[in-house]
Structure formats: structure tokens, C-alpha cells
């Protein structure tokens, strides 16, 4: 729960852009399903520590609005036990300008357990 409050507070701050160091930001993502006539909104705050070509990012997806729910405003439901979002953790390393390696996982705040570990390679052209 402390992680959720800390991450949400960090979104309110201004992003500190630097070559190396700490930066934070976020995104508010809204989606409307036309056929189902439902609107969902998700807050996606994250904190990144960059050192050289490597970066550690910690974030989470926090539901804000769900028109299909009994109470449409669901942001505060994230504080309830059993409804907390996962804490996403990813380490990336820029091997070359067009080649990035990544290692990621998530921490389930409800079960107090680690999720699946994901290894990735991204090649851009």
C-alpha cells in the first residue's frame, strides 16, 4: 500500500530529465468501447533510474474509472486489500542504438508474491 501511495505521489511531480539519475512521470490512458458503451481510465505512474546505457523502471497500472462498475470512480478501490495493482519492475540495457535487452517482472501486492520473469530483446530498424 505504501508503494501505491508513493508512486501516485511521484506522478504529481515534474519529470526530472537527466542523462543519468532519477526521473518520474506517468500517463493517463482512457479507452471507450463503442459496442459495449463502456469507458475505462487507467493511471500509469512510473519512476526510472538511469545509469549509462541501463535503466531501472518501477511503475503500476492504477484503475481510475470504469463505467461498467457499480461505482464508476474506482481509484480508491486500489487501496483495498485484494484490489491492489501489481508493481511492475523492468531493467533495460541499450546494447546498441537499435538493440535493447530487457528483464522484467511484477510484484503482486495482494498475494505478496513475484510474478513471471520476462527476458526480452528489441531490435528496431
Backbone bond lengths (Angstrom), bond angles and torsions (degrees), N, CA, C in turn:
res aa  C-N    CA-C-N  psi(-1)  N-CA   C-N-CA  omega(-1)  CA-C   N-CA-C  phi
1 X - - - 1.434 - - 1.519 110.63 -
2 X 1.329 117.55 -38.34 1.453 121.11 178.65 1.525 110.63 -62.67
3 X 1.364 115.90 -36.50 1.461 120.04 179.32 1.518 111.04 -64.21
4 X 1.326 116.75 -39.42 1.452 122.11 -179.90 1.521 110.85 -63.16
5 X 1.311 116.67 -46.85 1.460 121.35 -179.16 1.524 110.69 -66.76
6 X 1.343 117.28 -42.29 1.457 121.31 179.07 1.523 111.08 -62.67
7 X 1.331 117.21 -45.77 1.461 120.73 -178.78 1.519 111.01 -65.17
8 X 1.314 117.45 -41.88 1.462 120.60 178.26 1.529 111.08 -63.57
9 X 1.320 117.53 -37.41 1.461 121.06 178.33 1.525 111.19 -67.39
10 X 1.318 116.55 -35.47 1.457 119.79 179.81 1.523 112.32 -67.36
11 X 1.329 117.49 -28.74 1.459 120.59 178.04 1.519 110.71 -63.78
12 X 1.319 116.59 -32.84 1.460 120.75 -178.38 1.526 112.26 -68.03
13 X 1.324 117.59 -21.78 1.456 121.54 179.87 1.517 111.83 -77.16
14 X 1.312 115.91 165.86 1.453 121.80 177.35 1.513 108.73 -83.46
15 X 1.313 116.33 142.44 1.458 121.11 -179.26 1.523 110.07 -66.11
16 X 1.326 116.39 129.47 1.459 121.99 177.60 1.523 107.63 -95.46
17 X 1.314 116.99 104.64 1.460 121.38 -176.67 1.525 108.62 -89.71
18 X 1.315 115.66 122.95 1.461 120.76 -179.38 1.516 109.08 -153.24
19 X 1.332 116.69 154.40 1.459 121.26 176.47 1.524 109.63 -61.50
20 X 1.305 116.62 -54.37 1.461 122.36 175.29 1.524 107.66 -119.29
21 X 1.311 115.91 143.69 1.461 118.99 176.34 1.509 112.89 130.03
22 X 1.313 114.71 -163.53 1.454 123.73 -172.95 1.524 110.57 -97.78
23 X 1.318 116.79 135.46 1.463 121.54 173.60 1.522 108.13 -140.63
24 X 1.307 116.40 154.99 1.448 120.48 178.71 1.508 109.09 -144.39
25 X 1.289 113.87 158.47 1.457 120.44 -179.27 1.508 109.12 -174.94
26 X 1.287 115.21 -163.40 1.448 118.76 179.71 1.502 111.55 -177.39
27 X 1.305 114.07 178.95 1.454 121.15 -178.57 1.516 107.84 -145.94
28 X 1.314 116.75 141.14 1.452 122.21 174.11 1.522 106.14 -110.46
29 X 1.320 116.83 115.37 1.450 122.95 -173.36 1.528 109.29 -110.51
30 X 1.344 117.37 120.50 1.464 121.95 178.61 1.524 109.02 -116.89
31 X 1.340 115.71 136.31 1.465 120.90 179.38 1.521 109.16 -134.26
32 X 1.347 114.70 131.81 1.457 121.14 176.85 1.521 108.20 -114.27
33 X 1.329 116.79 124.36 1.462 122.07 176.52 1.524 107.36 -94.46
34 X 1.336 115.63 115.25 1.456 121.44 -173.01 1.527 111.83 -66.28
35 X 1.322 117.98 -49.65 1.465 120.19 -177.73 1.524 112.18 -66.21
36 X 1.323 116.87 -41.64 1.464 121.17 -179.39 1.524 112.19 -81.98
37 X 1.328 117.13 -15.22 1.465 123.74 -177.69 1.527 111.77 54.24
38 X 1.348 115.87 48.28 1.466 121.07 177.88 1.523 109.64 -122.91
39 X 1.298 115.10 147.63 1.461 122.65 177.75 1.521 108.72 -121.40
40 X 1.333 116.22 128.93 1.466 121.16 173.99 1.517 108.26 -124.06
41 X 1.314 115.74 146.64 1.458 122.22 178.38 1.531 107.75 -135.87
42 X 1.337 115.52 133.53 1.455 121.32 -177.40 1.523 109.74 -130.54
43 X 1.325 116.32 134.15 1.458 123.46 174.85 1.525 107.39 -95.08
44 X 1.336 116.80 128.32 1.461 121.35 -176.75 1.534 110.46 -123.21
45 X 1.344 117.79 77.38 1.471 120.44 178.55 1.523 110.67 -77.70
46 X 1.337 116.22 150.81 1.464 119.55 173.58 1.515 111.01 -151.13
47 X 1.327 114.06 155.72 1.463 123.10 177.70 1.522 106.18 -125.59
48 X 1.344 116.84 132.85 1.460 121.37 -178.35 1.517 110.34 -127.27
49 X 1.333 115.18 133.70 1.467 121.32 172.47 1.528 106.45 -112.81
50 X 1.331 115.98 121.12 1.460 122.13 -178.05 1.515 110.11 -111.30
51 X 1.314 114.70 135.92 1.468 121.00 176.50 1.532 106.67 -141.35
52 X 1.328 116.38 106.60 1.455 120.67 -177.80 1.514 110.79 64.30
53 X 1.333 116.93 -126.32 1.462 122.20 -178.54 1.527 112.30 -91.45
54 X 1.329 117.99 4.11 1.463 121.87 -178.00 1.526 111.22 -112.30
55 X 1.321 115.35 150.27 1.462 120.27 179.48 1.526 109.73 -143.91
56 X 1.316 115.74 141.67 1.466 123.45 174.46 1.522 107.07 -113.93
57 X 1.332 116.69 121.93 1.457 121.74 -178.87 1.522 109.85 -120.06
58 X 1.335 115.62 132.64 1.459 122.69 176.95 1.521 107.26 -125.56
59 X 1.326 116.58 129.20 1.461 120.19 -178.89 1.511 110.79 -158.75
60 X 1.324 115.53 -177.16 1.464 120.89 178.19 1.515 109.04 -159.64
61 X 1.320 115.96 159.34 1.459 122.87 175.53 1.523 108.24 -105.45
62 X 1.325 116.04 112.35 1.459 121.80 -176.44 1.532 109.55 -107.43
63 X 1.330 118.14 116.04 1.470 119.90 177.90 1.528 110.38 -64.84
64 X 1.337 116.19 134.90 1.462 121.91 -179.90 1.529 110.85 -111.63
65 X 1.340 116.59 -44.00 1.458 121.25 -174.59 1.521 109.25 -140.88
66 X 1.318 116.60 137.12 1.454 121.72 174.80 1.517 107.47 -145.75
67 X 1.326 116.11 105.06 1.473 119.91 -175.06 1.526 112.50 -68.86
68 X 1.343 118.41 -16.56 1.468 121.18 178.25 1.526 112.09 -81.98
69 X 1.329 117.29 -12.47 1.464 121.91 -178.92 1.532 110.42 -81.08
70 X 1.323 116.42 159.84 1.460 121.29 177.50 1.522 110.43 -58.65
71 X 1.321 116.95 -50.90 1.461 122.40 172.50 1.520 106.65 -103.49
72 X 1.317 117.61 112.98 1.471 121.10 -173.50 1.521 113.08 -62.33
73 X 1.341 117.83 -37.68 1.464 121.53 179.29 1.525 108.18 -80.40
74 X 1.346 117.07 107.20 1.469 121.79 -172.28 1.530 112.99 -112.82
75 X 1.326 118.09 9.11 1.468 121.04 -178.03 1.522 112.24 -57.60
76 X 1.311 117.82 -45.57 1.461 120.86 -176.42 1.526 112.53 -73.38
77 X 1.339 117.26 -16.07 1.461 120.65 175.88 1.532 110.95 -64.16
78 X 1.325 117.44 -23.59 1.463 121.99 179.42 1.521 112.47 -65.10
79 X 1.311 117.20 -16.41 1.463 121.32 178.59 1.526 112.18 -86.03
80 X 1.334 116.70 -14.84 1.465 121.31 -178.82 1.521 110.89 -76.42
81 X 1.315 116.34 142.91 1.459 120.92 175.81 1.527 109.01 -61.72
82 X 1.318 116.19 134.37 1.456 122.04 -178.67 1.511 114.06 90.92
83 X 1.325 118.09 -10.83 1.466 121.88 -179.43 1.528 112.21 -118.40
84 X 1.310 117.02 7.17 1.462 120.32 -176.19 1.524 110.89 -74.11
85 X 1.343 117.13 142.69 1.461 119.96 -179.98 1.527 111.36 -76.13
86 X 1.330 115.87 162.48 1.465 121.00 176.22 1.522 109.94 -75.39
87 X 1.324 116.31 147.83 1.453 123.35 174.54 1.529 106.82 -94.45
88 X 1.333 117.03 110.41 1.460 122.49 -176.81 1.522 110.05 -87.78
89 X 1.342 116.51 134.31 1.466 122.51 -178.02 1.521 108.00 -129.52
90 X 1.343 117.15 129.74 1.461 120.50 179.51 1.521 110.12 -143.40
91 X 1.335 114.95 137.37 1.457 122.20 173.52 1.522 106.54 -114.09
92 X 1.333 116.23 129.68 1.454 120.72 176.98 1.521 109.68 -123.64
93 X 1.326 115.32 151.13 1.458 121.13 176.78 1.525 107.93 -137.67
94 X 1.329 115.83 122.52 1.457 122.23 179.30 1.526 107.77 -83.51
95 X 1.351 116.74 99.63 1.454 122.03 -177.48 1.524 111.02 -72.45
96 X 1.324 116.11 -43.44 1.463 124.15 174.77 1.524 106.64 -140.76
97 X 1.334 116.78 175.58 1.464 119.70 179.66 1.522 112.59 -57.32
98 X 1.341 116.91 -32.00 1.457 120.13 -176.29 1.533 113.68 -113.61
99 X 1.328 117.18 11.26 1.463 120.73 -176.80 1.526 110.38 -133.79
100 X 1.342 115.69 120.04 1.459 121.19 -178.22 1.527 109.77 -126.64
101 X 1.324 115.79 136.16 1.464 122.72 175.55 1.522 108.11 -104.19
102 X 1.335 117.09 146.63 1.464 119.44 179.61 1.524 110.99 -142.94
103 X 1.312 114.51 152.19 1.460 123.90 176.43 1.525 106.05 -139.53
104 X 1.317 116.77 123.85 1.456 118.76 -176.25 1.508 112.82 -142.13
105 X 1.318 114.53 159.57 1.454 122.69 174.76 1.527 107.34 -158.27
106 X 1.291 116.20 -176.01 1.460 121.95 175.81 1.522 108.13 -142.86
107 X 1.310 115.32 154.65 1.453 121.50 176.15 1.523 107.18 -113.32
108 X 1.313 116.52 118.73 1.452 122.19 178.85 1.527 108.17 -79.29
109 X 1.322 116.46 109.74 1.462 121.14 -177.25 1.525 112.17 -70.16
110 X 1.327 117.70 -22.90 1.461 121.05 179.47 1.523 111.41 -76.32
111 X 1.318 116.60 -45.93 1.465 121.15 -177.28 1.524 112.47 -91.96
112 X 1.333 117.19 -10.14 1.468 122.42 -175.14 1.534 109.74 55.37
113 X 1.332 115.34 50.72 1.458 121.18 -177.63 1.526 110.11 -144.32
114 X 1.328 114.87 153.22 1.457 121.14 178.55 1.520 110.10 -79.58
115 X 1.326 115.26 144.17 1.460 121.58 175.58 1.527 109.25 -90.04
116 X 1.306 117.06 -173.32 1.463 124.61 -179.98 1.529 111.64 -58.93
117 X 1.329 116.88 139.89 1.468 122.24 174.56 1.523 108.09 -89.66
118 X 1.337 116.28 133.99 1.455 121.69 -178.18 1.524 109.78 -120.29
119 X 1.333 116.52 127.26 1.454 123.06 173.19 1.521 107.48 -103.72
120 X 1.335 117.61 138.92 1.457 119.74 -178.34 1.514 113.30 -144.28
121 X 1.325 114.01 154.68 1.452 122.90 173.81 1.523 106.06 -131.83
122 X 1.331 116.40 131.55 1.455 121.15 179.77 1.520 108.82 -123.58
123 X 1.322 115.01 123.78 1.464 121.38 178.57 1.522 107.67 -116.63
124 X 1.330 117.34 122.24 1.458 120.67 179.73 1.534 109.93 -110.94
125 X 1.309 115.34 146.95 1.467 120.78 -179.64 1.503 110.13 -142.63
